[in-house]
Amino acid sequence: MDQDRFAGRVAVVTGANRGIGREVVRQLAQGGASVVLGSRDQARGEQAAAELRAELSGGGEIVALRLDVTDPVNLRSVAAAVGERYGRLDVLVNNAAVLYDTWQRTENADLDTVREALETNLLGAWRTTQALLPLLRAGRHPRMVNVSSESGSLTGMGGETPAYGVSKAALNALTRKLADDLAGGGILVNAVCPGWIATDMGGPGGGPVADGAASVLWAVDLPDRGPTGGFFRHGRPLPW
């Protein structure tokens, strides 16, 4: 990787103590960005940040903050901390997600489980965006990436993983809405499907986590006239 690819940028990544989020943090920092590693569990976030710092030689800094996308009070604290430390935000990666509910079908799904998925996967991203938007507006070439899934594509959607699939379809809709609202301010907003990746949520058999992170970082690194309001995997459009 180009050691200066993300130099000077300030980024926040949610759900970043493991999996794709952690790898996105690693690659952003390796490319010179200052990265806030957001994690609902502060201790796990601190541990992940320490391990990443030990792996990297040079690059940008990694700061661990407790970040719970379901907690508005916590998100205000995160926004205040980022604002005090950096004064702006250039990259927001809404990665936090829960409940890949392979055990359910739509006809008999537990609606409390569906509600829980929506609270994090949709409203969590929405809530985080609202909290950090003033800092994004002050950012340099600001980019927002919503980590979605082809499970949220209406085109090929089936009855499996109802909570996860519906929540990701809703996240895709939010992406379109935000992209339209923010188009005049130069903030590019896109949804990205990393593909099937071998993470705690994705399970064994998927691709390497670096491949999933590469899809996200493609959207982070778009030029100013790049697409907004799109849905992509590996830089290629996906059907809604």
N, C-alpha and C positions, 0 to 999 in steps of 0.2 A: 504494500500500500504506500501511496505517496504520503510522506510524513507531514506534509503541509496541506493536505487535501481539505481539512476542516479548520485550519489555523485561524484563530481569532474568533471563532463562533462560540456562542453560549447555548447549551442544549439542556433540556430536561427530558428524561425518559422515565415513564411510569412503569411499574411492575418490572423493575430492572435488576432484581437481585439474582435472577436465574434465567436460563433459556435465551430466547431471542433478545429480550430486553438487555440482558447482561452483555451479550455479544455486540449489540448496537453501541452500548456504552464503551466497550473496549475499543471498537474500531473508530468511534468518534474521537476518543481520547488519543488513540494512536495517531490519528490524523491531525492532532493539534488543537482540538476543541476543549473548552472547559465544560465538563459534563456534570449535571446533577443526577445522581443515581437515586431514583425514587423507589422506595420500598415500603409496603404497609408495616412490615416488621423492622424496626430500627436496627436491632442487633444483626439480623441477616443482611440488611443493607450495608452496614458497616463492615461486616465480614467480607462481603462480595467486593466492596470498594478496596479494601486492604489487599485482597488477593489480586485484583486487577492492577493495582499500583505496583505490586511486586513483580508482575509479569512484564510490565511495560518499561522500556528504557527511554526516557524522554517523553515527548508528546505533551498533551494538555493535562489539566488537573481533573481529578474525580472527587466529587464531594457527595457523601451520602446524606440524604435527608429522609426522615419519615414522611411518606406521602401516601395518604389513604384517599383514593378517589371518591369514596362514599362519605367523606367527612368534610363539610364545607369550612368548618373552623380550622382544621388542619391545612386545607388548601390555601386559605388566606394567610396562614403562617408561612407556608412554602413560598407564596408569591412575595411576601414581605422579605423573606430571607434572600431570595434570588434578586429582588430589586435592590436590596441593600448591598449585596456583594458585587453584582454586575451592572445593575442599572438598566438592563434590557434582557431580551430573550430572542435568539435567532432561530431556534429549532425546538419544536414540541413534538415528541413522539408519544402518542396515546397508545400504549402497549398493554396496560393492565387488563387482564381478562380472567374470567372464571367459568367453570362448569361446561366442559365438553361432555355433554350428557348422553353418552352412547347407550345407556341403559333404558332410555325413554323413547316412546313414540308420541306423536302429536295427539292422537285420539284420547290417550289416557295420561297425558303429562301432568305432573304435579305442578300446579300453577304457582305455588310458593317458590319452587325451584326456578321457574321461568322468571318470576319477579326478581329473584336474587341475581340472575344473569343480567337482566335489564338494568338493574341498579348499578352494576359495575361496568358492563360492556358498552352500554349506551349512555346512561346518565352520568356515569363516572367520567367518561371522556368529555361529555358536554360540560359538566361541572368544572373539570380541570381546565378546559379551554376558557370558560368564562373567567375563572380566577386569574389565569395567566395572560389573557388577551391584551391588557394594557402594556405589558412588557413585550409581547410579540409586536405590537404596533410600534414600539420604540426600537425594534430589532433591525439588523442589517440583512436584507434579502430574506425575510422570515419565511419559514416553511413549517407546515403542520402535517404530520403523517399519522393517520389513523390505521392501526394494525388490525386488519379485518380478516376475512376468510372467504374462500369460494363457497363455504357452507352458507354464506349469506347471499349468494347469487340466486335471484328468483328464477333465472333461466333453467337451472338444473336442479332446483331444490326438491328434495323428497321429504318423507315424514320423519327421518332420523334426526337425532340431536336437536329437538325442537327448541329448547331454551337457548342454546348456543346459536343455532341458525337464525332464529328470529331476531335475536339481539344483534347479530352481525349485519343482518339486512337493515335493521334500524340504524346501525352505525354508518352504513353506506349512505342511507338517506340523510343523516346528519352531515356527512361529508359534503354532499351536494348543496345542502342548505347553507352551510358555513362558507363554502367556496363562493357562492353567489353573494352573500353578505359582505365578504372580505375582499372581493375582487378589486375594488377601487383602492385598497390600501397596500397592494403588492404582496399580500400574504397568499402563498399557494397552499391549497388544502387538498390532499389526495388520500384515498384509501388504498391499502396495499395488502395483498394476500401473499404471505411468505412461502406458501406451499406446505406440503406435509414434511414437517421437520421433527427430528428425534429429540423432543423435549419432554418434560414431565407431563405436560398436557397432551402433546401429540403422540406420545408412546414410542416404542421401539419400531424400527423399520423405515423411519423417515430419513430425509437427507440431513447433511451436516448443518449445525446451527449457523455456521458462517454463510451458507447459502440463503437462509431465511433473512439474516441481517442484511445481506447484499440488496435484497429487494427493497427493504426499508431505506437503506442509505442512498439508493438510486433516487428515491423521492426527496430525500433531504438535499441532495446535490443538484436539483434541477436548476436550469438557468432561469433568469427573471421572466423570460417569455415562454417558459415551459408550461405544460398542461396544469390545469387546476380543476377540481371537481371530478376527477377520474378515479377509476378502479383498475389496479395494475398488479401483475405478478411478473417479476424479473423484467420490469420495464415495458411489458406488453399489456395492452388493454384486455380486461376481462369483461364478459357480459354482465349486466346488472341483474 
